[in-house]
Amino acid sequence: MQRFLIQCVNCVLLAIIFFGIPAVTGVQFGDWQIFALPQARRLMLWGLALAVAGNAVAALGLIKGRKERKLCWEWTAVFIGLLFVQYAYLRGYFNFNWLKQTLLWFQKHL
């Protein structure tokens, strides 16, 4: 039951970070946008960092079972990976222009 709870909490965190934050920060009233884009990106980075910290704290002290602790460490690794990808994308270390070009090529030739 505890593993199911860990899975549910982390899936909800993923949904909030990757769907909720962009949805909330993208709200507009006429020509006025509530949040600026850099602030939305900062919120996503902080959300990922808090998810990493929460899973690490749970694995280090709150969770007693071996399987549950391993599951928390796996989620910590997932959130660290997502944090790295998000940070690298925002810093311009990689982009998805190759994917855009590939999809446009397929659209043109199919």
Secondary structure as UniProt FT lines:
FT   HELIX           2..15
FT   HELIX           16..20
FT   HELIX           21..25
FT   STRAND          28..29
FT   TURN            30..31
FT   STRAND          32..33
FT   HELIX           37..57
FT   HELIX           58..62
FT   HELIX           66..91
FT   HELIX           97..109
//
